[in-house]
Amino acid sequence: MSILNLILAILLPPLGAFLQVGLSKHFIINLILTLCGFLPGVIHAIWLVVKNKKG
């Protein structure tokens, strides 16, 4: 787990998710969650970083 990815997941969830998984379904899900509400996007991005999902 990269500390930079974790910080980006908190401050800019779609960017943190993109750096972790690239342009995949998880990025699209995170983008939609962030647009619906900031907190769900943050939670999803942190989950991606902690679980170390790749693609």
C-alpha positions in Angstrom: 0.0 0.0 0.0 1.5 3.3 -1.1 1.0 6.2 1.3 0.7 8.6 -1.7 -2.1 6.5 -3.1 -3.9 6.5 0.3 -3.6 10.3 0.5 -4.9 10.7 -3.0 -7.8 8.3 -2.3 -8.8 10.6 0.6 -8.4 13.9 -1.2 -9.3 13.0 -4.8 -11.0 9.6 -4.8 -11.2 9.1 -8.6 -7.5 9.9 -9.1 -6.5 7.5 -6.3 -8.7 4.8 -7.8 -7.3 5.5 -11.3 -3.7 5.2 -10.1 -4.5 2.0 -8.3 -6.6 0.1 -11.0 -6.3 2.2 -14.2 -9.2 2.7 -16.5 -11.4 -0.2 -15.4 -14.8 -0.9 -14.0 -13.6 0.0 -10.5 -12.6 3.5 -11.7 -16.0 4.1 -13.3 -17.8 2.9 -10.1 -15.6 5.2 -8.0 -16.4 8.1 -10.3 -20.1 7.5 -10.1 -19.9 7.1 -6.3 -17.9 10.4 -6.0 -20.5 12.3 -8.1 -23.3 10.9 -6.0 -21.6 11.9 -2.8 -18.0 12.5 -1.8 -17.9 10.1 1.2 -18.9 7.0 -0.8 -16.2 7.7 -3.3 -13.6 8.1 -0.6 -14.6 4.8 1.1 -14.4 3.0 -2.2 -11.1 4.4 -3.2 -9.6 3.6 0.2 -10.9 0.1 -0.1 -9.2 -0.3 -3.5 -5.9 0.9 -2.2 -6.0 -1.2 1.0 -7.1 -4.3 -0.9 -4.4 -3.6 -3.5 -6.8 -4.3 -6.4 -5.1 -4.3 -9.8 -7.3 -4.0 -12.8 
